[in-house]
């Protein structure tokens, strides 16, 4: 199989020929059709996240077809289309797993971080953590649903019943969750990099109530702010945009340091919370929503061999929506 490999040192992935993997008990062998390129991949490759598997095949927004079943697999058949998300394994017996919070598992495995992922023509994955995908999405449209969509959805859930939602960083996750929020009858206010007119116009095309730079104030107080840009300085900015009782939800796995701010900005029962990973229940709930409401997924497509270019475009902010690798 062909794969783009991270050696644990250089941020430049190496195209490599590797033996095909074989599915162990409980695993699926998957012919990969597409794999999303996520900001978390950048955090792994740029050493923001510690102790990745070395060497590593990145990628955790995997869409493909089941090529073979390991012993004991149920719920999937050869030829089924399947999605592989970030959460690849949990221990099942720590206090978080036992109480339905497997996203906080003490001994987890993460696709494309501690487990080889989908920047490859074939991969294996634990069938218990794989998802069936709504049929109305193409392979490249479905790929961003598996992290950008799922983390955006979990972030929205953390916002509770907030009616006015601000979204900071209008990229892959934001453009999906903005549509979900609007389907739920909420108003969305989009904050982009200052001066990023293209992203603001993109947000308006998706029907948001307002779009502007992160240095601007929305025309109303917000009930919740979802932060997908990994910029700690946006946390106090978002706090200042909140109404009393509002929540700032930090949706990224990594963020620069949050600067100090006056307690008065937090007072009034405002909250700051983070989103960590996802659960299998999140995956099933979100795929059900995506199946009922056809979401418009903005994608820039790259061949597998151009993974480094896709990562560079994401790093430099040259993308609108999501980047997806296809196995040409």
N, C-alpha and C positions, 0 to 999 in steps of 0.2 A: 504494500500500500504506500501511497505518497502521504507525507505529513510535513507540516511546518513545526520545527522543534526549537524550543527555548532551552539553551544549555545551562541556564542558571546564572550566567555572567553577562553576556552581551545582550543588549536589547534588540538586536537584529536576529530574527528567526532564521533558521537554516532549513532549506528544503531537502528532505531526506527520504530515501526508500527504506521501508521497514517491513519485517514480516507481518502478515495479517495476524491480528489477535484472535484468540480462540475463546469462546464464551465458557466461563466456569459455571458451576451450579448457581442457578438463580439469575444468570445474566442473559442479555440479548447481544447478539452480534448484529451490528447495524451498518448498512451501506449508507454513508452520509451523503445527503443531497445538498445541504446548505448549513452554514454555521454563522451565527451572528458574531459581530465584533463589538465587545462591550468595554466600557471604561474600566471595569474590574480587570479585564485582560491587561490593560495598560498598567494598572496598579501592581499586578504580578510581575510584568516584564520590567517595569521601571523600579522595582524593589521597594515599593511602598508597603507591600504585604510581605511578611517574613515567612521563611521556611517553605517555599513551594517544593513540589516534587522536582527532582533534578536527575536527568533531563525531563522536560515536560512538553506534552502536546497541549497547548492552550485551547480555550473555547468551551463555552457552557450554554450556548443557545443552539442546540443541535437538532436538526430535522433529518430524518432518513427513513429507510425501509428495513424491516427486520429480515436479516439474511439467514440467521440460525438461532435456535433456542438452546440455552443451557438446560441441564437436568433440573426438573422441578418447576420450571416457569409456567405460570398460568396467567390468563388474561390477555395474551398476545399470541399471534400466529405469524408464520413466515409470510412476508409481503405486507404486513400492517405498516402504516405510517406511524411514526413514533417521535416524540419530543423528549430530549434529555436536558433537564435544567441544572442549575448550580448545585442544588442539594443532591449529592450522589450516594450518601450513606449516613446512617445514624446508628448509635449503639443499641437503642431500644430499651435500655435499663437504667440510665442515669435519672435523676429526679426530674429533669426537664422533659425527657422523652416520656416518662411515666405519666406526667401531668399534661400531656398534649402540647408541649412546647419544644418539639423536636428541632426547630430552627435554632435553639440554644444548646443543642446536644454537647456534652463534654468531650465526646470522641467522634466528631463528624468526619465525613469525607466530602470534598467539594470538587465537582467536575471542572477540569481545566485549571486546577490549583494543586490539590493533593492527589487527584486522579486524572489520568490522561483524558483529554477532551476531544473536541470536534474539528480542529484544524487538520483534518486528515480525511482520506477517502473511506476509511472504516474505523469503527470504534466498538468497544463493549461497554455495557452499562448494566447496573443492577435493575432488573425489571420492576422491582417494587417502587422505584423512584422515577420511572418513566411515565410519560403522559400520552394519552390519545389526543389528537389535535383536531380542531374543527375543520371540516372538509372544504369550506368555502375560501380558505387561504391557500395561496401557492406556497411552495417550499420556502421561497425567500421572504414572503410576507409572514409566514408562521414563525420563522426563527426569532425575530425580536420579541415575540410574545413570551418566550421562555425565560427571559430575565428582565428586560426593560418593561415588559407588560406585567410580569409577576411582582417585581419589586415596586413598580408604580401602584399596582393594585393593593399590595400590603400597606404601602404608605397612605393610600387613600382610606383604607380601613382604620388605620391608626388615627386619622383625623376625625373619626366619629361621624356625627351627623352634621358637620360643618356645612353651611350653605354657600359661603363665599370662600373659594379656594384660590390661593395664590400659588403659582408654580415658578420656582427659581431654577433657571437652567433649562432651556426649552430644546432638549435633544430627544434621544430615542425613548426614554421612559416617559418624559413629559408629554410627548405628542400622543402617546397611547392613553395615558391616564386622564388627560384632558378630555378625550372623547368619552371615556367611561363615566367621568364625573358629570358631563353634560347629559348623557343618557339617563343618569340618576336625578336629573333636575337641578343640579347645582350650577352656580355661576363660576367661571374660571377666569383668572387674571394672570397673564403670562409675563414673566420678567426674564429678559435676556441680557447678554453682555451689553453694556452701554454702546449704542451706535450700531448694533447688529440689526439693521433694518430688514435683512432677508429673513432672519428668524422671527422677527415680529410680524412680518407679512404672512409667513407660514402659519403662525399661531392664529392670526385673524382668519385665514382661510379655513381653519378647523373650527371656527365659530366662537372663539373666546370673547368674553365681554370687553376686554381691554388688553393691550399689549404695549410694553415699554421697556426701558432699561432698568437694570437692578438698582440704579441710582435714583430712580423716580419713585413717586408714591402713587399707588392705585387710587382711583376716584372714590373708593369706599374702604372702610376698615374690613380686614379679613378675619374670618373665623378660623382659618388654618392656612399654614404655608408649608408646601412640600418642597424640600431642597434636594435637587439632584446634581447641582454643580458642586464640586468638591472644594468649596471656598469657605473657610471658617468665618470670614468677615461678613458673610451673608446672614449668619445666625442672628446677630444683634439687629441687622437691617430688617430682617423678617419679623423679629419681635416688635419692633417699632411700628410695623404695619398691621399688627394684630389688634382686634377688639379684645375687651376683657373676656377671660375664659378661653382664649384661643390657644392653638397648639402649633408649634414649629416641629415638623417631622423631617429629620435628616435621613434621606433615603440612600445615601452612598455608603460603601464599605470603608472608605477612607476619606478624610477631609483634612485640610490644613488647620492649624491651631485656631481656636475661636478667641478673638480678642476680648478683653474685659469690657464690661458694660455696667451701667448703673442698675442697682437692684430695682429701681422704680420702673425700668422697662419690662421686668419680669413680673412685678407685682400685679395684682388683679387676677390671680389664679390663671395666669398664662403658664404654658408648659413647653419644655424642650424635650423631645424624645427621639430615639434612633430606631431604625429598622434594621434587623439583623437576619439576613438569609430568608428562608421561606419554609413553609411546611407543605406536605403533600396535599393537605386539605386546601391550602391556598391555590395550589395548581389546579385542582379539580373545580373549585369555585370560579376561578378566573377563566378557565377554558369554557365553562358553561356560559359565562357572560359574553365572551368573545364569539361563541357560537350563536347566541341570540341576537347580537348587534354586530353587523359587519363593520369592523373598524378599518379606517383608512390608514395603512401602514406605509410610511414614506421610507424607501430603501434606496441606497446606493450599492450597486452590485460590483464585486471584485472576484476575479478568479483566485483559487486557492494560492497560487504562486505569487499573488500580489498582496499577501497578508501584511507584509511590512508597510506597504503603501497605505493600506486601509488603516493600520494603527497610527501611522504618521498623520493622516488626514484627521483622525479622531483627536489625536493629541493637540493638533494645531487649530482645532475648531473649524475645519473646512467642510464639515458635513452638515446636512440638514436631514434630520430624522436618524435612521439607523444604517450602519454598514453591515453587509452580509457577504460572506465568502461562498462561492459555489464551486462544486467539484468538477471543473471543466475536464 
